[in-house]
Amino acid sequence: MNLQEVLIPNIKKAVNELFSVTLDKVEFQTTRKEFEGDITMVIFPLLKVIKSNPVELGNKIGNYLVENLAEVSRFNVVSGFLNIVISDEYYLTFFNEIKDDAKYGFVIPSPDEKAVMVEYSSPNTNKPLHLGHVRNNLLGYSVAEIIKASGKKVYKTQIINDRGIHICKSMLAWQKFGNGQTPESTGLKGDKLVGNYYVAFDKAYKTEIAQLMSAGKTEEEAKKQAPIILEAQEMLLKWEAGDEAVISLWKTMNQWVYDGFAITYKNLGVDFDCFYYESNTYLLGKDVVQIGLEKGVFEKDPDGSVWIDLTDEGLDRKIVLRSDGTAVYMTQDIGTAIQRVKDYPDVGGMVYTVGNEQDYHFKVLFLILKKLGFEWSKNLFHLSYGMVDLPSGKMKSREGTVVDADDLMQEMTDTAQKIAEDLGKLDTYSAEEKAKLYNTIGLGALKYYILKVDPKKRILFNPEESVDFAGNTGPFIQYTYARIQSIIRKANFDFSNKSEIVTLHEKEKELLKQLELFPEVIQNAAQNHSPALLANYTYDLVREYNSFYQAVPILGSDVANEKIFRVQLSKKVADTIAASFRLLGISVPERM
């Protein structure tokens, strides 16, 4: 039971006994630094139902709490704010309850709790993963882990865009310019090799457009009549018709890409429970359109196309089936959502990790599923996020100007190495230990820099700034964790038993208050689909620990009970840092 759960029923009881008023809710806020107190009750809302001045009201409630609640030791009232001082005994009891709890803050899912499916990554099989995919993967993975920690079963999934004209462009370019190259023959990761041919297609296409325009064609005509684009369109038709040679090449090149993706995912530290492929799902949803027509959800135009009119909902008319009977992306997404619940009957909600340029698409999708009568549609969420920019500007895949995810991870490791070598603290490390540490710091810096920002905000990513060992960065937090491990290694006494201290130093109390927030932060981060809440909580915890570390002796204390308690407290902070970072997909080093 946390502090608010202790206070709320007692404050309600106080108000009822003192003023014969039943309170619906009690409003709290953090006590301002200039006043004494551990938590502050806001008095002003009570003035609507109790005729009194706020100071008098605060004093009466404060006195009642001191007299009737052991956890409250004293109070003060400033204007309409009741600043409550909580007893040291409360915090010591709390600490002794959690200090050996390895799962502190985590909720075990109930067997009858509905599962959540979280979709992320969802790449195209014509190019490697890039910086944009990195934010997508880190967000999706972390949100899935946080939701799991909050007490729900989670399935991690992705839908792979493995068909369409863009895939045929890479295939055709490989046929024309590849000379039989393979990942083995070139030493390239398969996704990079295929991506090179996507760029090669665009280069050849632009050359042909220029030639046609110099021969008198307009740009629009040249784009439509360029021989290479006509060949790509022909290849797509052959794929759809099941042409054996085209399908064989498609399977081969896609497998190259999947093998490359697997390496990137492993290095990035993300995983999946199940996969969906657009080549299997692009026909899904067409039967649902017929059901929707019968229900009156959809309407058919004279040309045979099928639409849904959402103008009454503040949206527009949206096509779900073309006049020739072919599906659009919306149809496919409707069908895929329904298929997922068929495949995983315990799924009661889904989270789609997709960039904010698709905000409108998901508003429409969720509304259509609601109108079709699917109960789980009320539990669909679009984890919309802003783009990631670099100081050098915007990226374009077809022009080969993307920031490759693998290259970015390597650059982060190299940056961590350079900074660590400049600091000169790793002289006793072996080459293998150094390499592992550089990777841990570099990836920790990358992940934290991205995840500490609210998903909706656009990010300007600066690699060097992210690997700073001071400030709100991953390496700063990792360094504090490693510092605590050093303290624990140096503690040459048994600190496993309960400490007998009865009074707390102010800095110890502040640290305990921060630790108490951890379960609530996990729940809030899950409800808001925001790893940023957890990341910034961890930074606040680390700042509070460093303030404690500077203010009080830990191993240097002359009082045995103090030493035991402070090492125990340090260890719990380290455990909480590690648990929080694990939910963000970040590793912590034992030494730095």
C-alpha positions as CSV (number, residue, x, y, z in Angstrom):
1,M,0.0,0.0,0.0
2,N,1.5,3.3,-1.0
3,L,1.3,6.6,0.8
4,Q,-1.7,8.0,-1.0
5,E,-3.6,4.8,-0.4
6,V,-2.9,5.2,3.3
7,L,-3.8,8.9,3.4
8,I,-6.9,9.1,1.2
9,P,-9.4,7.0,3.3
10,N,-8.2,8.8,6.5
11,I,-8.6,12.3,4.9
12,K,-12.1,11.3,3.7
13,K,-12.9,10.1,7.2
14,A,-11.5,13.3,8.7
15,V,-13.6,15.5,6.4
16,N,-16.7,13.4,7.1
17,E,-16.3,13.5,10.9
18,L,-15.3,17.1,11.1
19,F,-17.6,18.7,8.5
20,S,-20.2,15.9,7.7
21,V,-19.2,16.0,4.1
22,T,-18.4,13.0,1.8
23,L,-15.4,13.6,-0.4
24,D,-15.3,12.0,-3.9
25,K,-11.6,12.5,-4.3
26,V,-8.5,13.9,-2.7
27,E,-6.0,16.0,-4.7
28,F,-2.3,15.7,-3.9
29,Q,0.8,17.3,-5.3
30,T,4.5,17.2,-4.6
31,T,5.5,19.5,-1.6
32,R,7.5,22.5,-2.8
33,K,11.2,22.5,-1.8
34,E,10.9,25.6,0.3
35,F,8.4,24.0,2.7
36,E,8.6,21.1,5.1
37,G,6.6,18.1,4.0
38,D,6.6,14.8,2.1
39,I,3.3,15.2,0.3
40,T,0.8,18.1,-0.1
41,M,-3.0,18.0,0.0
42,V,-4.6,20.7,-2.1
43,I,-7.3,22.3,0.1
44,F,-9.0,24.6,-2.5
45,P,-11.4,22.0,-4.0
46,L,-13.0,21.5,-0.5
47,L,-14.0,25.2,-0.4
48,K,-16.8,24.4,-2.9
49,V,-18.5,22.2,-0.3
50,I,-17.2,23.5,3.0
51,K,-17.7,27.1,4.0
52,S,-14.4,28.0,5.7
53,N,-11.1,29.6,4.9
54,P,-8.4,27.3,3.5
55,V,-5.9,27.8,6.4
56,E,-8.5,26.9,9.0
57,L,-9.7,24.0,7.0
58,G,-6.1,22.7,6.5
59,N,-5.3,23.0,10.2
60,K,-8.4,21.0,11.3
61,I,-7.6,18.2,8.8
62,G,-3.9,18.3,9.7
63,N,-4.6,18.0,13.5
64,Y,-7.0,15.1,12.9
65,L,-4.4,13.2,10.9
66,V,-1.7,13.7,13.5
67,E,-4.0,12.5,16.3
68,N,-5.4,9.5,14.4
69,L,-2.8,8.3,11.9
70,A,0.6,7.0,13.1
71,E,2.1,7.6,9.7
72,V,1.6,11.4,10.0
73,S,4.1,13.1,12.4
74,R,3.3,16.8,11.8
75,F,2.1,19.3,9.2
76,N,2.0,22.9,8.2
77,V,-0.5,24.9,6.1
78,V,0.5,27.4,3.5
79,S,-2.5,29.2,1.9
80,G,-4.6,26.4,0.5
81,F,-2.0,23.7,0.8
82,L,-1.7,21.2,3.6
83,N,2.0,20.0,3.7
84,I,2.1,16.6,5.5
85,V,5.2,15.3,7.1
86,I,5.3,11.5,7.1
87,S,7.0,9.5,9.9
88,D,10.4,7.9,9.4
89,E,8.8,4.6,10.6
90,Y,6.5,4.6,7.6
91,Y,9.4,4.8,5.2
92,L,11.5,2.3,7.1
93,T,8.6,-0.2,7.1
94,F,8.1,0.3,3.4
95,F,11.8,-0.2,2.7
96,N,12.0,-3.4,4.7
97,E,9.0,-4.7,2.7
98,I,10.6,-4.1,-0.7
99,K,14.3,-4.4,-0.2
100,D,14.5,-8.1,-1.1
101,D,11.6,-8.1,-3.6
102,A,13.2,-8.8,-7.0
103,K,9.9,-8.1,-8.7
104,Y,9.2,-4.8,-6.9
105,G,7.0,-2.6,-9.1
106,F,6.0,-5.4,-11.4
107,V,2.5,-6.9,-11.5
108,I,2.0,-10.6,-12.4
109,P,-0.7,-10.9,-15.1
110,S,-4.0,-12.5,-14.0
111,P,-4.8,-15.7,-16.0
112,D,-8.1,-14.2,-17.1
113,E,-6.6,-10.8,-18.1
114,K,-7.0,-10.1,-21.8
115,A,-3.7,-9.9,-23.7
116,V,-2.4,-6.9,-25.7
117,M,-0.7,-7.2,-29.1
118,V,1.9,-4.6,-29.8
119,E,3.0,-4.1,-33.4
120,Y,6.3,-2.4,-34.3
121,S,9.1,-2.3,-36.9
122,S,7.0,-3.4,-39.9
123,P,9.7,-2.8,-42.5
124,N,9.8,-3.1,-46.3
125,T,11.9,-5.9,-47.7
126,N,13.7,-3.7,-50.2
127,K,16.1,-1.9,-47.9
128,P,17.9,-2.1,-44.5
129,L,16.4,-0.8,-41.3
130,H,17.3,2.9,-40.8
131,L,17.2,5.6,-38.1
132,G,13.4,5.9,-38.3
133,H,13.0,2.2,-37.8
134,V,15.3,2.5,-34.7
135,R,12.9,4.8,-33.0
136,N,9.9,2.6,-34.0
137,N,11.6,-0.6,-32.7
138,L,12.8,1.0,-29.5
139,L,9.4,2.5,-28.7
140,G,7.4,-0.6,-29.6
141,Y,9.6,-3.0,-27.7
142,S,9.8,-0.8,-24.6
143,V,6.0,-0.2,-24.6
144,A,5.4,-3.9,-24.9
145,E,7.8,-4.6,-21.9
146,I,6.2,-1.9,-19.8
147,I,2.6,-3.1,-20.5
148,K,3.8,-6.6,-19.6
149,A,5.3,-5.2,-16.3
150,S,2.0,-3.5,-15.5
151,G,0.2,-6.8,-15.4
152,K,-0.9,-7.8,-18.9
153,K,0.1,-10.6,-21.2
154,V,1.7,-9.2,-24.3
155,Y,2.4,-10.5,-27.9
156,K,5.0,-8.6,-29.9
157,T,4.4,-8.6,-33.6
158,Q,5.2,-7.0,-36.9
159,I,3.7,-7.0,-40.4
160,I,6.4,-7.2,-43.0
161,N,5.7,-5.3,-46.3
162,D,7.1,-8.0,-48.6
163,R,5.1,-7.3,-51.8
164,G,4.4,-4.5,-54.2
165,I,6.1,-2.4,-56.8
166,H,8.9,-1.2,-54.5
167,I,9.9,-4.9,-53.9
168,C,9.9,-5.5,-57.6
169,K,12.2,-2.5,-58.2
170,S,15.0,-4.1,-56.2
171,M,14.3,-7.5,-57.8
172,L,14.4,-6.1,-61.3
173,A,17.6,-4.0,-60.7
174,W,19.3,-7.2,-59.3
175,Q,18.3,-9.0,-62.5
176,K,19.7,-6.2,-64.7
177,F,22.8,-5.2,-62.8
178,G,23.5,-7.9,-60.2
179,N,25.7,-10.3,-62.1
180,G,24.5,-13.0,-59.7
181,Q,25.7,-11.3,-56.6
182,T,24.7,-12.8,-53.2
183,P,25.4,-11.8,-49.6
184,E,28.0,-14.6,-49.5
185,S,29.8,-13.5,-52.7
186,T,29.9,-9.8,-51.6
187,G,30.3,-10.2,-47.8
188,L,27.3,-7.8,-47.4
189,K,24.3,-8.3,-45.1
190,G,21.4,-9.4,-47.3
191,D,19.3,-6.3,-46.5
192,K,22.1,-4.0,-47.5
193,L,22.7,-5.9,-50.8
194,V,19.0,-5.7,-51.7
195,G,18.9,-2.0,-50.6
196,N,21.7,-1.2,-53.0
197,Y,19.6,-2.5,-55.9
198,Y,16.7,-0.3,-54.8
199,V,19.0,2.7,-55.1
200,A,20.4,1.3,-58.4
201,F,16.8,1.1,-59.8
202,D,16.1,4.7,-58.9
203,K,19.4,5.9,-60.5
204,A,18.5,4.0,-63.7
205,Y,14.9,5.2,-63.7
206,K,16.1,8.9,-63.4
207,T,18.5,8.4,-66.3
208,E,15.7,7.0,-68.5
209,I,13.4,9.9,-67.5
210,A,16.0,12.4,-68.4
211,Q,16.6,10.7,-71.8
212,L,12.8,10.7,-72.6
213,M,12.5,14.3,-71.6
214,S,15.4,15.3,-73.8
215,A,13.5,13.5,-76.6
216,G,10.5,15.8,-76.1
217,K,8.4,14.0,-73.5
218,T,7.0,15.9,-70.5
219,E,8.2,14.8,-67.1
220,E,4.9,13.2,-66.3
221,E,5.0,11.2,-69.6
222,A,8.6,10.2,-69.1
223,K,7.9,8.9,-65.6
224,K,5.1,6.7,-66.9
225,Q,6.9,5.5,-70.1
226,A,10.4,4.8,-68.8
227,P,11.1,1.2,-69.9
228,I,12.4,0.2,-66.4
229,I,9.2,1.2,-64.6
230,L,7.1,-0.6,-67.2
231,E,9.3,-3.7,-66.6
232,A,8.8,-3.4,-62.8
233,Q,5.0,-3.1,-63.3
234,E,5.1,-6.2,-65.5
235,M,7.0,-8.1,-62.9
236,L,4.4,-7.2,-60.2
237,L,1.7,-8.6,-62.5
238,K,3.7,-11.8,-62.9
239,W,4.1,-12.0,-59.1
240,E,0.3,-11.6,-58.6
241,A,-0.3,-14.3,-61.2
242,G,2.1,-16.7,-59.4
243,D,4.8,-16.8,-62.1
244,E,7.3,-19.5,-60.9
245,A,10.5,-17.6,-61.8
246,V,9.4,-14.3,-60.3
247,I,8.2,-16.0,-57.1
248,S,11.4,-17.9,-56.8
249,L,13.5,-14.8,-57.0
250,W,11.1,-13.0,-54.6
251,K,11.6,-15.7,-52.0
252,T,15.4,-15.7,-52.4
253,M,15.8,-12.0,-52.1
254,N,13.3,-11.6,-49.3
255,Q,15.2,-14.3,-47.3
256,W,18.4,-12.4,-47.8
257,V,16.7,-9.4,-46.2
258,Y,15.2,-11.4,-43.3
259,D,18.6,-12.8,-42.5
260,G,20.0,-9.2,-42.4
261,F,17.1,-8.0,-40.3
262,A,17.6,-10.8,-37.8
263,I,21.2,-9.6,-37.2
264,T,20.0,-5.9,-36.7
265,Y,17.2,-6.9,-34.3
266,K,19.6,-9.0,-32.3
267,N,22.1,-6.2,-32.0
268,L,19.4,-3.7,-31.2
269,G,18.0,-6.0,-28.5
270,V,14.4,-6.3,-29.7
271,D,12.4,-9.5,-30.4
272,F,9.0,-10.7,-31.7
273,D,6.6,-13.4,-30.8
274,C,4.8,-13.6,-34.2
275,F,5.1,-12.3,-37.7
276,Y,2.5,-11.3,-40.4
277,Y,3.4,-10.9,-44.0
278,E,1.6,-8.5,-46.4
279,S,1.9,-11.2,-49.1
280,N,-0.5,-13.3,-46.9
281,T,-2.7,-10.5,-45.6
282,Y,-3.2,-8.3,-48.7
283,L,-6.4,-10.2,-49.6
284,L,-7.8,-10.2,-46.1
285,G,-10.7,-7.9,-45.4
286,K,-12.5,-8.3,-48.7
287,D,-15.1,-10.7,-47.1
288,V,-15.5,-8.2,-44.2
289,V,-16.6,-5.6,-46.8
290,Q,-19.5,-7.8,-47.8
291,I,-20.5,-8.2,-44.2
292,G,-20.3,-4.4,-43.7
293,L,-22.4,-3.8,-46.8
294,E,-25.1,-6.1,-45.4
295,K,-25.0,-4.3,-42.0
296,G,-25.2,-0.9,-43.7
297,V,-21.8,0.2,-42.5
298,F,-20.5,0.5,-46.1
299,E,-22.1,1.8,-49.2
300,K,-21.6,0.9,-52.8
301,D,-21.2,3.5,-55.5
302,P,-22.6,3.1,-59.1
303,D,-19.2,2.2,-60.4
304,G,-19.1,-0.8,-58.0
305,S,-16.5,0.7,-55.5
306,V,-17.3,0.4,-51.8
307,W,-17.0,3.3,-49.4
308,I,-17.7,4.3,-45.8
309,D,-19.1,7.7,-45.1
310,L,-17.5,9.2,-41.9
311,T,-18.4,12.8,-42.4
312,D,-20.7,12.7,-39.4
313,E,-17.7,11.8,-37.3
314,G,-15.7,14.8,-38.6
315,L,-13.8,12.7,-41.1
316,D,-14.5,12.0,-44.8
317,R,-15.6,9.3,-47.2
318,K,-13.1,6.5,-47.3
319,I,-12.8,3.8,-50.0
320,V,-12.5,0.2,-48.8
321,L,-12.8,-1.6,-52.2
322,R,-12.0,-0.4,-55.7
323,S,-14.5,-0.7,-58.5
324,D,-12.4,-3.6,-60.0
325,G,-12.8,-5.5,-56.7
326,T,-9.3,-5.0,-55.5
327,A,-8.5,-4.1,-51.9
328,V,-6.8,-0.9,-50.5
329,Y,-4.5,-0.7,-47.5
330,M,-7.5,0.1,-45.2
331,T,-9.2,-3.1,-46.3
332,Q,-6.0,-5.1,-45.6
333,D,-5.6,-3.5,-42.1
334,I,-9.2,-4.3,-41.2
335,G,-8.7,-7.9,-42.2
336,T,-5.4,-8.3,-40.5
337,A,-6.7,-6.9,-37.2
338,I,-9.6,-9.4,-37.3
339,Q,-7.2,-12.2,-38.3
340,R,-4.9,-11.5,-35.3
341,V,-7.8,-11.9,-32.8
342,K,-8.7,-15.2,-34.6
343,D,-5.1,-16.4,-34.3
344,Y,-4.8,-15.2,-30.7
345,P,-8.2,-15.4,-29.1
346,D,-7.0,-14.0,-25.8
347,V,-6.1,-10.6,-27.4
348,G,-8.3,-7.9,-26.2
349,G,-6.5,-4.8,-27.6
350,M,-3.7,-3.8,-29.9
351,V,-1.0,-1.1,-30.0
352,Y,0.2,0.1,-33.5
353,T,3.6,1.7,-33.4
354,V,3.5,3.8,-36.6
355,G,4.7,7.3,-37.4
356,N,2.4,10.3,-37.0
357,E,2.0,10.7,-40.8
358,Q,-0.5,7.8,-40.4
359,D,-2.6,9.5,-37.7
360,Y,-5.7,9.9,-39.9
361,H,-5.4,6.3,-41.3
362,F,-5.7,4.9,-37.8
363,K,-8.6,7.1,-36.7
364,V,-10.5,5.7,-39.7
365,L,-9.4,2.1,-39.1
366,F,-10.4,2.1,-35.5
367,L,-13.7,3.8,-36.3
368,I,-14.5,1.2,-39.0
369,L,-13.8,-1.7,-36.7
370,K,-16.0,-0.1,-34.0
371,K,-18.9,0.3,-36.5
372,L,-18.4,-3.3,-37.6
373,G,-19.2,-4.2,-34.0
374,F,-15.9,-5.7,-32.7
375,E,-15.8,-5.3,-28.9
376,W,-12.0,-5.2,-28.8
377,S,-12.0,-2.1,-31.1
378,K,-12.3,0.2,-28.0
379,N,-8.9,-1.1,-26.9
380,L,-7.0,-0.1,-30.1
381,F,-4.2,2.5,-29.7
382,H,-2.1,4.2,-32.3
383,L,1.4,4.8,-30.7
384,S,2.0,7.8,-32.9
385,Y,5.5,9.2,-32.9
386,G,7.5,12.0,-34.5
387,M,10.3,11.6,-37.0
388,V,14.0,11.5,-36.1
389,D,16.2,14.0,-37.8
390,L,20.0,14.4,-37.9
391,P,21.9,17.6,-38.1
392,S,22.6,16.7,-41.7
393,G,18.9,16.8,-42.6
394,K,16.1,14.5,-43.9
395,M,16.7,10.9,-45.2
396,K,15.6,9.4,-48.5
397,S,15.8,5.6,-49.0
398,R,15.6,5.5,-52.7
399,E,18.5,8.0,-53.0
400,G,20.6,6.1,-50.6
401,T,20.8,8.9,-48.1
402,V,19.3,7.0,-45.1
403,V,21.2,6.5,-41.9
404,D,21.5,2.8,-41.7
405,A,20.6,1.3,-38.3
406,D,23.7,-1.0,-38.3
407,D,26.0,1.9,-39.1
408,L,24.3,4.1,-36.4
409,M,24.8,1.4,-33.8
410,Q,28.5,1.0,-34.8
411,E,28.9,4.8,-34.7
412,M,27.4,4.9,-31.2
413,T,29.9,2.2,-30.0
414,D,32.8,4.1,-31.6
415,T,31.7,7.3,-30.0
416,A,31.5,5.6,-26.6
417,Q,35.0,4.2,-27.1
418,K,36.4,7.6,-28.0
419,I,34.9,9.3,-25.0
420,A,35.8,6.5,-22.6
421,E,39.4,6.4,-23.8
422,D,39.6,10.2,-23.4
423,L,38.5,9.8,-19.8
424,G,41.1,7.1,-19.4
425,K,39.4,4.9,-16.7
426,L,39.6,1.5,-18.4
427,D,43.3,0.7,-18.1
428,T,42.6,-2.6,-16.2
429,Y,40.1,-3.9,-18.7
430,S,40.8,-6.6,-21.2
431,A,40.2,-5.9,-24.9
432,E,37.0,-8.1,-24.8
433,E,35.7,-6.3,-21.6
434,K,36.4,-2.9,-23.3
435,A,34.5,-3.9,-26.5
436,K,31.5,-5.2,-24.5
437,L,31.5,-2.0,-22.4
438,Y,31.7,0.3,-25.4
439,N,28.7,-1.5,-26.9
440,T,26.7,-1.3,-23.7
441,I,27.4,2.4,-23.3
442,G,26.9,3.3,-26.9
443,L,23.6,1.4,-27.3
444,G,22.5,2.7,-23.9
445,A,23.1,6.2,-25.0
446,L,21.2,5.8,-28.2
447,K,18.2,4.1,-26.7
448,Y,17.9,6.5,-23.7
449,Y,18.3,9.6,-25.9
450,I,15.4,8.4,-28.0
451,L,13.2,7.0,-25.3
452,K,13.4,9.9,-22.8
453,V,11.5,12.1,-25.3
454,D,7.7,12.0,-25.4
455,P,6.9,9.8,-28.4
456,K,4.8,12.5,-30.1
457,K,7.7,14.9,-30.3
458,R,10.1,15.1,-33.2
459,I,13.8,14.3,-32.3
460,L,17.0,15.9,-33.5
461,F,19.4,13.1,-32.7
462,N,23.0,14.1,-31.8
463,P,25.2,11.0,-31.2
464,E,28.0,12.9,-29.3
465,E,25.5,14.7,-27.0
466,S,23.8,11.3,-26.2
467,V,27.1,9.8,-25.0
468,D,27.7,12.5,-22.4
469,F,28.6,11.1,-18.9
470,A,26.8,14.0,-17.2
471,G,23.2,15.2,-17.4
472,N,20.0,13.3,-18.5
473,T,21.8,10.6,-20.6
474,G,22.0,6.8,-20.6
475,P,25.7,6.8,-19.7
476,F,25.2,9.0,-16.7
477,I,22.6,6.6,-15.3
478,Q,24.8,3.6,-16.2
479,Y,27.7,5.2,-14.4
480,T,25.7,5.6,-11.2
481,Y,24.6,1.9,-11.4
482,A,28.3,0.9,-11.8
483,R,29.3,3.2,-8.9
484,I,26.8,1.4,-6.6
485,Q,28.1,-2.0,-7.7
486,S,31.6,-0.8,-6.6
487,I,30.2,0.2,-3.2
488,I,28.6,-3.3,-2.8
489,R,31.8,-5.0,-3.8
490,K,33.7,-3.0,-1.2
491,A,31.2,-3.7,1.6
492,N,33.2,-6.3,3.6
493,F,30.4,-7.0,6.1
494,D,27.0,-8.8,6.1
495,F,24.3,-6.3,5.1
496,S,21.6,-8.9,4.4
497,N,19.8,-8.6,7.7
498,K,17.3,-5.9,8.7
499,S,18.9,-2.7,9.8
500,E,17.8,-1.4,13.3
501,I,18.0,2.3,12.5
502,V,14.9,4.3,13.6
503,T,15.6,7.8,12.2
504,L,16.3,8.8,8.7
505,H,18.7,11.4,7.2
506,E,16.8,13.9,5.0
507,K,18.6,12.5,1.9
508,E,17.7,8.9,2.8
509,K,14.0,9.9,3.1
510,E,14.0,11.7,-0.2
511,L,15.5,8.6,-1.8
512,L,12.9,6.3,-0.3
513,K,10.1,8.7,-1.5
514,Q,11.5,8.4,-5.0
515,L,11.7,4.5,-4.8
516,E,8.1,4.4,-3.6
517,L,7.0,6.0,-6.9
518,F,8.3,3.2,-9.1
519,P,5.2,0.9,-9.3
520,E,3.0,4.0,-10.0
521,V,5.4,5.1,-12.8
522,I,5.2,1.7,-14.5
523,Q,1.4,1.8,-14.4
524,N,1.4,5.4,-15.8
525,A,3.9,4.6,-18.5
526,A,1.8,1.6,-19.6
527,Q,-1.5,3.6,-19.6
528,N,0.1,6.4,-21.5
529,H,2.2,4.2,-23.8
530,S,5.2,6.4,-22.9
531,P,8.7,5.0,-22.1
532,A,9.6,8.6,-21.5
533,L,7.9,8.6,-18.1
534,L,10.0,5.7,-17.0
535,A,13.2,7.1,-18.5
536,N,12.9,10.4,-16.8
537,Y,11.8,8.8,-13.5
538,T,15.1,6.8,-13.6
539,Y,17.1,10.0,-14.2
540,D,15.3,11.6,-11.2
541,L,16.1,8.6,-9.0
542,V,19.7,8.7,-10.0
543,R,20.0,12.4,-9.3
544,E,18.4,11.8,-5.9
545,Y,20.9,9.0,-5.3
546,N,23.9,11.1,-6.2
547,S,22.7,13.9,-3.9
548,F,22.5,11.2,-1.1
549,Y,25.9,9.9,-2.1
550,Q,27.5,13.4,-1.8
551,A,25.7,14.2,1.5
552,V,26.1,11.1,3.7
553,P,29.0,8.6,4.3
554,I,28.0,5.1,3.2
555,L,30.9,2.7,3.9
556,G,32.6,5.5,5.9
557,S,29.9,5.7,8.5
558,D,30.9,5.0,12.1
559,V,27.5,3.5,13.0
560,A,27.2,-0.1,12.0
561,N,23.4,0.1,11.5
562,E,23.7,3.1,9.3
563,K,26.3,1.4,7.1
564,I,24.1,-1.7,6.7
565,F,21.0,0.4,5.9
566,R,22.9,2.7,3.4
567,V,24.3,-0.2,1.5
568,Q,20.9,-1.9,1.4
569,L,19.4,1.4,0.2
570,S,22.1,1.8,-2.5
571,K,21.5,-1.8,-3.7
572,K,17.8,-1.3,-4.0
573,V,18.4,1.9,-6.0
574,A,20.7,-0.1,-8.3
575,D,18.1,-2.9,-8.6
576,T,15.5,-0.3,-9.5
577,I,17.7,1.3,-12.1
578,A,18.4,-2.1,-13.7
579,A,14.7,-3.0,-13.7
580,S,13.7,0.3,-15.2
581,F,16.4,0.1,-17.9
582,R,15.5,-3.5,-18.7
583,L,12.0,-2.2,-19.6
584,L,13.6,0.3,-21.8
585,G,15.8,-2.4,-23.4
586,I,19.0,-1.0,-22.0
587,S,21.8,-3.0,-20.3
588,V,23.7,-1.8,-17.2
589,P,27.4,-2.4,-16.7
590,E,28.9,-3.9,-13.5
591,R,32.0,-1.7,-13.9
592,M,32.7,1.6,-15.7
